[in-house]
Amino acid sequence: MTIKEEYIYEKKDSEGATVEGYAELTPEMYYEVLVKREVNQLERYFITMETELYKKSQDDKYYYDFLVEKNGEEISHRVAYIDKIDEIYDYQVNYPHMLRYSFLISVYSFAEERLLNACRRTAKLLGVRELDKYVEEESIREGGVFLAHKYLKEFANINLSKCATSWTVLCVFNRLRNCIVHQRGNVEPLFYGKTYHNRERKRQLEKAIYRLGSDIVVIEKGHIKLTHIACSEFLKAVDVLLAYLYDNLHKRLNENLNG
């Protein structure tokens, strides 16, 4: 079975001009069209925003040159105006913190949507049970990425856990994402209560933070703080995982055709 879809492509004509056209979206192009294009756009967006925030923090209107005499020589030091400290702190700390939170949520949503989309494509291409029917008929309790993992393993013989590093990164970022979405990143016990379920949720979050390491995430004033490399590392892991998925889906289709 096939899915009739088209995608827009760009290429250079004989005179070097960029022209657009339409081509059939076939399974061998899934990764490039459905994943890589958006990964590249997300990466460009994040780099642009981080760079612009840093440039803002270095704006000359926030600083003046302070001359200090040393060994008979005047040395210039760049000093911030005292009334500009809050603005500088926003651009250097607060806004990057907010950007990284929202970017992590966006990347996780992208990963979740692409994985579930792959499940629905699997149903059509391999002629197996549809995802929604599977959930309803089997009373599946898993959702999101974990539902996709279960479905793809059962119906397409694709085990995302075999892409071990990337799958693990997605799972541990799931803990961070949940805390950011539901508690604004607050990890204090007040927000977890005393039930076993809440204690376990807190333990899993702490385990995830430890697993990622301090170069990715730290706890500061009771809140999750993502470092400058956290988002790019997460995006990279999602990219590798989805490449693995679509490559194996293409193989399953070829096996069906040749079998």
Backbone as CSV, one residue per row, in Angstrom:
resi,resn,N_x,N_y,N_z,CA_x,CA_y,CA_z,C_x,C_y,C_z
1,MET,0.846,-1.190,0.000,0.000,0.000,0.000,0.884,1.244,0.000
2,THR,0.421,2.314,-0.614,1.159,3.564,-0.641,0.288,4.700,-0.111
3,ILE,0.926,5.790,0.230,0.229,6.997,0.650,0.529,8.068,-0.383
4,LYS,-0.488,8.576,-1.038,-0.295,9.560,-2.092,-0.083,10.945,-1.475
5,GLU,1.158,11.396,-1.488,1.500,12.709,-0.951,2.542,13.366,-1.853
6,GLU,2.586,14.688,-1.797,3.614,15.428,-2.519,4.339,16.359,-1.558
7,TYR,5.554,16.715,-1.909,6.299,17.699,-1.134,6.951,18.683,-2.085
8,ILE,7.250,19.859,-1.577,7.903,20.891,-2.383,9.419,20.724,-2.263
9,TYR,10.095,20.729,-3.377,11.553,20.664,-3.361,12.113,21.897,-4.071
10,GLU,13.363,22.182,-3.786,14.064,23.276,-4.446,15.303,22.739,-5.140
11,LYS,15.623,23.303,-6.303,16.843,22.928,-7.005,17.298,24.091,-7.863
12,LYS,18.540,24.017,-8.320,19.086,25.048,-9.185,18.821,24.698,-10.646
13,ASP,18.388,25.702,-11.416,18.215,25.457,-12.840,19.543,25.664,-13.568
14,SER,19.521,25.570,-14.889,20.753,25.649,-15.678,21.453,26.993,-15.552
15,GLU,20.712,28.019,-15.132,21.293,29.348,-14.977,21.646,29.671,-13.525
16,GLY,21.492,28.679,-12.657,21.856,28.869,-11.259,20.776,29.452,-10.382
17,ALA,19.591,29.679,-10.942,18.480,30.216,-10.143,17.786,29.091,-9.384
18,THR,17.282,29.399,-8.177,16.565,28.419,-7.374,15.111,28.331,-7.830
19,VAL,14.691,27.136,-8.175,13.302,26.932,-8.600,12.654,25.873,-7.717
20,GLU,11.337,25.962,-7.584,10.589,24.999,-6.783,9.811,24.055,-7.675
21,GLY,9.575,22.867,-7.145,8.770,21.895,-7.860,8.094,20.954,-6.880
22,TYR,7.278,20.059,-7.405,6.583,19.083,-6.569,7.023,17.682,-6.946
23,ALA,7.179,16.844,-5.931,7.533,15.443,-6.168,6.757,14.568,-5.201
24,GLU,6.616,13.307,-5.538,5.897,12.381,-4.664,6.713,12.119,-3.397
25,LEU,6.019,12.156,-2.270,6.679,11.870,-0.997,6.673,10.358,-0.786
26,THR,7.787,9.727,-1.073,7.929,8.286,-0.932,8.621,7.963,0.396
27,PRO,8.492,6.729,0.891,9.088,6.380,2.192,10.583,6.659,2.303
28,GLU,11.331,6.509,1.216,12.769,6.766,1.304,13.078,8.257,1.518
29,MET,12.066,9.119,1.289,12.254,10.555,1.501,11.647,11.038,2.815
30,TYR,11.042,10.139,3.584,10.367,10.550,4.815,11.288,11.326,5.754
31,TYR,12.465,10.776,6.006,13.357,11.430,6.961,13.747,12.828,6.483
32,GLU,14.168,12.950,5.238,14.611,14.239,4.723,13.501,15.281,4.746
33,VAL,12.286,14.877,4.392,11.181,15.827,4.273,10.466,16.055,5.604
34,LEU,10.190,14.982,6.315,9.383,15.073,7.533,10.197,15.417,8.783
35,VAL,11.492,15.200,8.722,12.320,15.412,9.913,13.430,16.439,9.685
36,LYS,14.321,16.143,8.750,15.550,16.939,8.629,15.273,18.398,8.328
37,ARG,14.280,18.655,7.514,13.950,20.052,7.206,13.585,20.822,8.466
38,GLU,12.749,20.204,9.297,12.310,20.898,10.515,13.411,20.949,11.559
39,VAL,14.224,19.912,11.642,15.356,19.927,12.572,16.291,21.076,12.230
40,ASN,16.583,21.244,10.950,17.467,22.338,10.522,16.874,23.698,10.856
41,GLN,15.558,23.822,10.654,14.895,25.090,10.960,14.911,25.374,12.456
42,LEU,14.646,24.361,13.261,14.691,24.515,14.716,16.091,24.905,15.179
43,GLU,17.089,24.271,14.596,18.472,24.568,14.969,18.833,26.009,14.614
44,ARG,18.448,26.457,13.408,18.740,27.835,12.993,18.032,28.834,13.902
45,TYR,16.782,28.527,14.234,16.019,29.406,15.116,16.709,29.546,16.474
46,PHE,17.106,28.422,17.057,17.682,28.456,18.395,19.010,29.211,18.408
47,ILE,19.856,28.934,17.438,21.150,29.624,17.364,20.940,31.121,17.180
48,THR,19.990,31.483,16.319,19.701,32.895,16.078,19.246,33.586,17.352
49,MET,18.324,32.970,18.070,17.783,33.595,19.271,18.829,33.719,20.372
50,GLU,19.618,32.676,20.584,20.677,32.744,21.606,21.706,33.814,21.242
51,THR,22.050,33.883,19.958,23.030,34.872,19.503,22.507,36.287,19.684
52,GLU,21.248,36.505,19.324,20.667,37.835,19.441,20.553,38.272,20.899
53,LEU,20.211,37.344,21.773,20.131,37.690,23.191,21.509,38.077,23.733
54,TYR,22.535,37.337,23.304,23.893,37.673,23.757,24.304,39.049,23.233
55,LYS,24.014,39.326,21.974,24.357,40.633,21.398,23.665,41.757,22.161
56,LYS,22.397,41.519,22.507,21.657,42.522,23.275,22.345,42.808,24.604
57,SER,22.825,41.755,25.246,23.452,41.926,26.560,24.772,42.683,26.478
58,GLN,25.369,42.720,25.274,26.660,43.379,25.092,26.530,44.772,24.485
59,ASP,25.296,45.252,24.349,25.061,46.559,23.743,25.834,47.652,24.495
60,ASP,26.473,48.552,23.739,27.303,49.598,24.341,26.525,50.548,25.253
61,LYS,25.208,50.620,25.060,24.426,51.542,25.895,24.357,51.096,27.355
62,TYR,24.758,49.854,27.618,24.717,49.336,28.987,26.046,49.499,29.733
63,TYR,27.101,49.935,29.034,28.445,49.919,29.618,29.177,51.246,29.402
64,TYR,30.176,51.459,30.219,31.092,52.592,30.011,32.503,52.112,30.329
65,ASP,33.475,52.827,29.799,34.876,52.473,30.037,35.357,53.133,31.321
66,PHE,35.923,52.312,32.196,36.448,52.789,33.476,37.959,52.625,33.449
67,LEU,38.681,53.742,33.585,40.137,53.708,33.499,40.760,53.432,34.858
68,VAL,41.684,52.492,34.875,42.403,52.128,36.100,43.890,52.261,35.828
69,GLU,44.587,52.882,36.773,46.037,53.042,36.608,46.759,51.840,37.193
70,LYS,47.622,51.248,36.382,48.394,50.089,36.832,49.810,50.205,36.295
71,ASN,50.781,50.225,37.228,52.191,50.360,36.860,52.429,51.591,35.986
72,GLY,51.747,52.678,36.376,51.905,53.917,35.646,51.212,53.963,34.307
73,GLU,50.405,52.978,34.026,49.714,52.922,32.739,48.211,52.830,32.990
74,GLU,47.449,53.594,32.203,46.000,53.565,32.328,45.422,52.389,31.527
75,ILE,44.661,51.558,32.233,44.044,50.399,31.599,42.529,50.572,31.630
76,SER,41.889,50.304,30.485,40.442,50.487,30.375,39.702,49.202,30.738
77,HIS,38.705,49.327,31.610,37.825,48.222,31.976,36.400,48.576,31.573
78,ARG,35.680,47.591,31.052,34.287,47.817,30.664,33.401,47.551,31.876
79,VAL,32.618,48.527,32.260,31.797,48.426,33.464,30.342,48.729,33.103
80,ALA,29.421,47.993,33.702,27.993,48.200,33.434,27.462,49.356,34.262
81,TYR,26.592,50.152,33.637,25.877,51.173,34.391,24.994,50.481,35.429
82,ILE,24.991,51.016,36.634,24.277,50.365,37.724,22.778,50.267,37.444
83,ASP,22.210,51.266,36.747,20.770,51.241,36.490,20.405,50.349,35.300
84,LYS,21.419,49.746,34.669,21.176,48.846,33.536,21.378,47.374,33.899
85,ILE,21.729,47.117,35.142,22.043,45.750,35.569,20.866,44.796,35.335
86,ASP,19.660,45.243,35.663,18.485,44.374,35.499,18.260,44.011,34.036
87,GLU,18.427,44.988,33.136,18.249,44.711,31.711,19.295,43.731,31.210
88,ILE,20.524,43.931,31.628,21.602,43.019,31.221,21.316,41.612,31.732
89,TYR,20.855,41.515,32.977,20.551,40.209,33.576,19.432,39.507,32.812
90,ASP,18.452,40.268,32.351,17.378,39.678,31.541,17.950,39.020,30.289
91,TYR,18.793,39.752,29.567,19.334,39.240,28.309,20.350,38.112,28.523
92,GLN,21.067,38.156,29.630,22.093,37.140,29.880,21.556,35.903,30.580
93,VAL,20.512,36.060,31.409,20.047,34.953,32.253,18.566,34.634,32.052
94,ASN,17.706,35.591,32.322,16.266,35.308,32.327,15.731,34.898,30.962
95,TYR,16.044,35.670,29.939,15.501,35.362,28.619,16.072,34.068,28.027
96,PRO,17.392,33.811,28.153,17.895,32.509,27.702,17.239,31.340,28.438
97,HIS,16.993,31.529,29.741,16.319,30.499,30.539,14.921,30.215,29.982
98,MET,14.165,31.253,29.682,12.821,31.104,29.133,12.869,30.497,27.731
99,LEU,13.828,30.932,26.931,13.989,30.401,25.578,14.259,28.902,25.615
100,ARG,15.144,28.466,26.495,15.512,27.050,26.558,14.350,26.193,27.038
101,TYR,13.585,26.692,27.985,12.381,25.973,28.415,11.425,25.779,27.236
102,SER,11.105,26.871,26.542,10.121,26.787,25.455,10.661,25.953,24.293
103,PHE,11.972,26.026,24.054,12.553,25.251,22.956,12.519,23.764,23.276
104,LEU,12.841,23.398,24.509,12.771,21.989,24.902,11.362,21.446,24.693
105,ILE,10.356,22.221,25.103,8.963,21.792,24.943,8.625,21.637,23.462
106,SER,9.091,22.563,22.631,8.825,22.495,21.193,9.458,21.270,20.562
107,VAL,10.703,20.979,20.925,11.397,19.822,20.358,10.735,18.531,20.807
108,TYR,10.339,18.483,22.077,9.663,17.277,22.567,8.340,17.073,21.834
109,SER,7.587,18.146,21.631,6.317,18.055,20.909,6.542,17.583,19.472
110,PHE,7.585,18.097,18.855,7.939,17.678,17.500,8.243,16.182,17.465
111,ALA,9.053,15.708,18.408,9.405,14.282,18.465,8.165,13.424,18.667
112,GLU,7.314,13.826,19.586,6.095,13.071,19.886,5.182,13.001,18.667
113,GLU,4.975,14.134,18.003,4.090,14.174,16.842,4.640,13.337,15.689
114,ARG,5.955,13.412,15.460,6.558,12.633,14.366,6.494,11.133,14.641
115,LEU,6.682,10.750,15.898,6.622,9.331,16.254,5.205,8.778,16.081
116,LEU,4.216,9.530,16.534,2.830,9.077,16.384,2.403,9.108,14.916
117,ASN,2.907,10.091,14.178,2.637,10.156,12.743,3.215,8.928,12.049
118,ALA,4.393,8.498,12.484,5.016,7.300,11.908,4.181,6.053,12.185
119,CYS,3.546,6.016,13.356,2.665,4.889,13.680,1.492,4.839,12.701
120,ARG,0.916,5.985,12.417,-0.233,6.030,11.504,0.184,5.698,10.077
121,ARG,1.380,6.101,9.702,1.904,5.723,8.383,2.153,4.207,8.332
122,THR,2.650,3.668,9.417,2.905,2.227,9.491,1.622,1.445,9.245
123,ALA,0.542,1.881,9.863,-0.748,1.190,9.705,-1.164,1.144,8.241
124,LYS,-1.016,2.271,7.541,-1.430,2.336,6.138,-0.473,1.567,5.226
125,LEU,0.808,1.721,5.450,1.805,1.137,4.553,1.953,-0.367,4.732
126,LEU,1.843,-0.834,5.989,2.009,-2.272,6.245,0.665,-3.000,6.364
127,GLY,-0.431,-2.234,6.365,-1.747,-2.862,6.453,-2.025,-3.496,7.806
128,VAL,-1.500,-2.891,8.847,-1.707,-3.429,10.203,-2.748,-2.587,10.934
129,ARG,-3.032,-2.966,12.182,-4.080,-2.298,12.948,-3.764,-0.816,13.152
130,GLU,-4.772,0.011,13.001,-4.592,1.444,13.182,-4.297,1.770,14.644
131,LEU,-3.555,2.831,14.850,-3.121,3.213,16.188,-4.301,3.431,17.129
132,ASP,-5.297,4.203,16.700,-6.436,4.507,17.571,-7.210,3.245,17.953
133,LYS,-7.374,2.333,16.998,-8.069,1.079,17.287,-7.257,0.230,18.255
134,TYR,-5.948,0.230,18.067,-5.055,-0.521,18.960,-5.203,-0.040,20.400
135,VAL,-5.204,1.287,20.588,-5.334,1.872,21.930,-6.677,1.517,22.544
136,GLU,-7.734,1.623,21.736,-9.084,1.374,22.237,-9.319,-0.106,22.529
137,GLU,-8.960,-0.973,21.597,-9.257,-2.398,21.730,-8.396,-3.092,22.776
138,GLU,-7.168,-2.605,22.945,-6.262,-3.227,23.908,-6.212,-2.484,25.239
139,SER,-6.978,-1.393,25.335,-6.988,-0.555,26.555,-5.568,-0.166,26.954
140,ILE,-4.809,0.331,25.978,-3.420,0.726,26.206,-3.373,1.963,27.083
141,ARG,-2.548,1.919,28.102,-2.450,3.042,29.030,-1.335,4.010,28.651
142,GLU,-0.327,3.546,27.907,0.768,4.422,27.519,0.271,5.496,26.559
143,GLY,0.946,6.621,26.561,0.606,7.692,25.629,1.864,8.299,25.053
144,GLY,1.698,9.162,24.069,2.816,9.907,23.509,3.923,9.040,22.963
145,VAL,5.155,9.378,23.304,6.321,8.671,22.759,6.348,7.208,23.215
146,PHE,5.820,6.926,24.401,5.845,5.562,24.920,4.809,4.681,24.220
147,LEU,3.703,5.286,23.823,2.727,4.585,22.998,3.344,4.266,21.637
148,ALA,4.023,5.239,21.040,4.675,5.023,19.741,5.706,3.906,19.837
149,HIS,6.477,3.889,20.911,7.478,2.844,21.122,6.821,1.471,21.135
150,LYS,5.745,1.347,21.877,5.045,0.064,22.027,4.437,-0.365,20.690
151,TYR,3.797,0.553,20.007,3.115,0.238,18.740,4.116,-0.175,17.657
152,LEU,5.172,0.596,17.494,6.152,0.314,16.440,6.865,-1.014,16.677
153,LYS,7.111,-1.323,17.927,7.760,-2.593,18.252,6.850,-3.765,17.914
154,GLU,5.558,-3.622,18.195,4.611,-4.717,17.982,4.206,-4.885,16.520
155,PHE,4.000,-3.777,15.806,3.428,-3.869,14.467,4.426,-3.658,13.327
156,ALA,5.582,-3.079,13.629,6.573,-2.856,12.564,7.909,-3.512,12.874
157,ASN,7.999,-4.168,14.044,9.251,-4.786,14.472,10.393,-3.763,14.504
158,ILE,10.050,-2.557,14.920,11.045,-1.494,15.089,11.137,-1.184,16.576
159,ASN,12.277,-1.483,17.154,12.474,-1.269,18.586,13.314,-0.014,18.787
160,LEU,12.664,1.072,19.164,13.375,2.338,19.340,14.440,2.256,20.433
161,SER,14.268,1.326,21.362,15.244,1.167,22.444,16.603,0.728,21.919
162,LYS,16.640,0.165,20.711,17.918,-0.250,20.135,18.743,0.945,19.676
163,CYS,18.066,2.067,19.462,18.801,3.323,19.250,19.024,3.896,20.649
164,ALA,19.841,3.167,21.402,19.851,3.268,22.863,20.110,4.669,23.410
165,THR,21.162,5.312,22.955,21.517,6.609,23.525,20.431,7.647,23.283
166,SER,19.945,7.711,22.045,18.937,8.715,21.703,17.608,8.448,22.404
167,TRP,17.201,7.183,22.482,15.953,6.855,23.167,16.049,7.198,24.651
168,THR,17.191,6.910,25.263,17.388,7.238,26.671,17.325,8.741,26.888
169,VAL,17.960,9.502,26.014,17.924,10.966,26.128,16.490,11.473,26.027
170,LEU,15.719,10.921,25.093,14.317,11.329,24.961,13.540,11.020,26.242
171,CYS,13.772,9.864,26.817,13.058,9.466,28.041,13.407,10.357,29.222
172,VAL,14.668,10.685,29.385,15.046,11.512,30.537,14.596,12.958,30.325
173,PHE,14.610,13.433,29.082,14.096,14.772,28.816,12.586,14.826,29.005
174,ASN,11.932,13.672,28.865,10.499,13.600,29.151,10.229,14.008,30.592
175,ARG,11.083,13.593,31.517,10.922,13.949,32.931,11.094,15.453,33.128
176,LEU,12.096,16.021,32.464,12.321,17.456,32.573,11.163,18.230,31.958
177,ARG,10.729,17.779,30.793,9.622,18.440,30.090,8.359,18.445,30.958
178,ASN,8.045,17.313,31.601,6.846,17.239,32.436,6.916,18.209,33.605
179,CYS,8.091,18.301,34.206,8.269,19.216,35.339,8.150,20.664,34.870
180,ILE,8.692,20.980,33.712,8.622,22.344,33.180,7.187,22.708,32.825
181,VAL,6.480,21.784,32.178,5.104,22.047,31.735,4.149,22.157,32.914
182,HIS,4.271,21.257,33.874,3.277,21.187,34.953,3.651,21.972,36.207
183,GLN,4.959,22.207,36.409,5.386,22.890,37.629,6.345,24.041,37.369
184,ARG,6.439,24.459,36.090,7.327,25.554,35.712,8.760,25.293,36.153
185,GLY,9.126,24.015,36.151,10.498,23.646,36.471,10.815,23.560,37.943
186,ASN,9.807,23.733,38.809,10.030,23.706,40.258,10.175,22.264,40.730
187,VAL,11.285,21.958,41.399,11.539,20.590,41.852,11.397,20.448,43.364
188,GLU,10.905,21.493,44.025,10.784,21.445,45.476,9.729,20.415,45.911
189,PRO,9.909,19.765,47.063,8.972,18.728,47.554,7.536,19.201,47.684
190,LEU,7.337,20.505,47.921,5.994,21.052,48.073,5.110,20.708,46.881
191,PHE,5.719,20.586,45.708,4.948,20.372,44.498,4.771,18.887,44.170
192,TYR,5.233,18.027,45.043,5.131,16.601,44.769,4.255,15.839,45.756
193,GLY,3.947,16.415,46.898,3.067,15.724,47.844,3.731,14.504,48.464
194,LYS,2.942,13.751,49.235,3.503,12.646,50.007,3.056,11.272,49.527
195,THR,2.260,11.213,48.460,1.822,9.903,47.975,2.969,9.171,47.316
196,TYR,2.819,7.840,47.217,3.869,7.037,46.590,4.102,7.483,45.148
197,HIS,2.999,7.744,44.426,3.113,8.156,43.023,3.947,9.427,42.881
198,ASN,3.700,10.399,43.756,4.426,11.659,43.687,5.885,11.501,44.105
199,ARG,6.124,10.659,45.121,7.508,10.415,45.539,8.290,9.744,44.418
200,GLU,7.637,8.803,43.725,8.292,8.109,42.622,8.560,9.073,41.467
201,ARG,7.615,9.960,41.217,7.795,10.952,40.158,8.995,11.854,40.465
202,LYS,9.116,12.249,41.720,10.255,13.076,42.143,11.553,12.291,42.001
203,ARG,11.527,11.025,42.377,12.739,10.204,42.274,13.169,10.057,40.825
204,GLN,12.196,9.846,39.936,12.515,9.699,38.517,13.082,10.995,37.932
205,LEU,12.568,12.116,38.386,13.095,13.402,37.927,14.538,13.582,38.380
206,GLU,14.805,13.290,39.636,16.163,13.416,40.165,17.119,12.481,39.422
207,LYS,16.645,11.285,39.114,17.447,10.317,38.372,17.758,10.843,36.970
208,ALA,16.753,11.458,36.340,16.941,12.008,34.994,17.977,13.130,34.997
209,ILE,17.892,14.001,35.994,18.830,15.120,36.100,20.245,14.594,36.309
210,TYR,20.383,13.584,37.162,21.696,12.976,37.400,22.228,12.304,36.129
211,ARG,21.318,11.644,35.399,21.703,10.926,34.187,22.228,11.885,33.116
212,LEU,21.607,13.030,32.973,22.027,13.993,31.964,23.345,14.663,32.332
213,GLY,23.554,14.898,33.596,24.807,15.503,34.034,24.748,17.021,34.099
214,SER,25.675,17.603,34.864,25.657,19.037,35.128,26.023,19.880,33.921
215,ASP,26.588,19.278,32.879,26.861,20.057,31.678,25.590,20.267,30.854
216,ILE,24.510,19.545,31.199,23.230,19.667,30.505,22.191,20.384,31.363
217,VAL,22.089,19.988,32.627,21.054,20.560,33.497,21.548,20.609,34.939
218,VAL,21.159,21.664,35.634,21.477,21.801,37.055,20.214,22.286,37.771
219,ILE,20.219,22.169,39.096,19.140,22.717,39.901,19.643,24.005,40.540
220,GLU,18.924,25.075,40.297,19.315,26.370,40.830,18.102,27.023,41.495
221,LYS,18.221,27.319,42.765,17.123,27.913,43.537,15.844,27.083,43.416
222,GLY,16.017,25.758,43.440,14.873,24.852,43.427,14.221,24.658,42.078
223,HIS,14.857,25.146,41.012,14.290,25.027,39.678,15.287,24.396,38.701
224,ILE,14.750,23.722,37.690,15.567,23.180,36.622,16.179,24.328,35.831
225,LYS,17.479,24.248,35.620,18.159,25.236,34.782,18.918,24.489,33.685
226,LEU,18.563,24.771,32.447,19.210,24.137,31.303,20.442,24.935,30.907
227,THR,21.526,24.251,30.619,22.750,24.935,30.198,22.659,25.317,28.723
228,HIS,23.667,26.008,28.237,23.637,26.512,26.856,23.709,25.399,25.819
229,ILE,24.147,24.189,26.212,24.230,23.089,25.239,23.068,22.105,25.353
230,ALA,22.210,22.276,26.348,21.150,21.298,26.611,20.216,21.118,25.415
231,CYS,19.732,22.218,24.869,18.730,22.136,23.799,19.310,21.546,22.524
232,SER,20.532,21.923,22.175,21.139,21.385,20.960,21.404,19.885,21.106
233,GLU,21.760,19.439,22.303,21.991,18.015,22.537,20.681,17.236,22.436
234,PHE,19.607,17.807,22.949,18.305,17.151,22.868,17.830,17.068,21.421
235,LEU,17.959,18.158,20.687,17.554,18.170,19.276,18.356,17.150,18.482
236,LYS,19.637,17.052,18.772,20.497,16.085,18.079,20.027,14.651,18.340
237,ALA,19.671,14.351,19.583,19.199,13.010,19.939,17.890,12.675,19.229
238,VAL,16.976,13.642,19.162,15.702,13.437,18.469,15.938,13.192,16.983
239,ASP,16.845,13.943,16.398,17.186,13.784,14.980,17.691,12.366,14.704
240,VAL,18.609,11.888,15.530,19.186,10.541,15.345,18.110,9.470,15.520
241,LEU,17.246,9.643,16.513,16.195,8.650,16.777,15.208,8.561,15.613
242,LEU,14.792,9.697,15.084,13.839,9.693,13.974,14.481,9.191,12.684
243,ALA,15.766,9.454,12.502,16.473,8.901,11.339,16.492,7.383,11.416
244,TYR,16.744,6.860,12.625,16.732,5.415,12.851,15.348,4.837,12.560
245,LEU,14.319,5.520,13.027,12.945,5.054,12.831,12.599,4.965,11.348
246,TYR,12.788,6.042,10.614,12.359,6.055,9.211,13.223,5.143,8.340
247,ASP,14.478,4.996,8.707,15.328,4.055,7.978,14.813,2.631,8.148
248,ASN,14.437,2.288,9.361,13.935,0.933,9.614,12.535,0.724,9.049
249,LEU,11.718,1.761,9.035,10.397,1.641,8.423,10.536,1.370,6.931
250,HIS,11.471,2.051,6.297,11.723,1.823,4.866,12.168,0.374,4.635
251,LYS,12.996,-0.149,5.524,13.451,-1.543,5.408,12.280,-2.513,5.551
252,ARG,11.384,-2.248,6.518,10.224,-3.117,6.703,9.357,-3.140,5.441
253,LEU,9.200,-1.990,4.815,8.399,-1.919,3.591,9.034,-2.723,2.471
254,ASN,10.337,-2.615,2.330,11.048,-3.386,1.316,10.956,-4.878,1.578
255,GLU,11.036,-5.269,2.842,10.901,-6.681,3.202,9.522,-7.204,2.827
256,ASN,8.494,-6.393,3.057,7.134,-6.784,2.703,6.966,-6.938,1.194
257,LEU,7.570,-6.013,0.453,7.455,-6.054,-0.998,8.190,-7.250,-1.581
258,ASN,9.336,-7.576,-0.992,10.161,-8.670,-1.516,9.838,-10.025,-0.904
259,GLY,9.011,-9.982,0.171,8.714,-11.241,0.860,7.465,-11.879,0.355
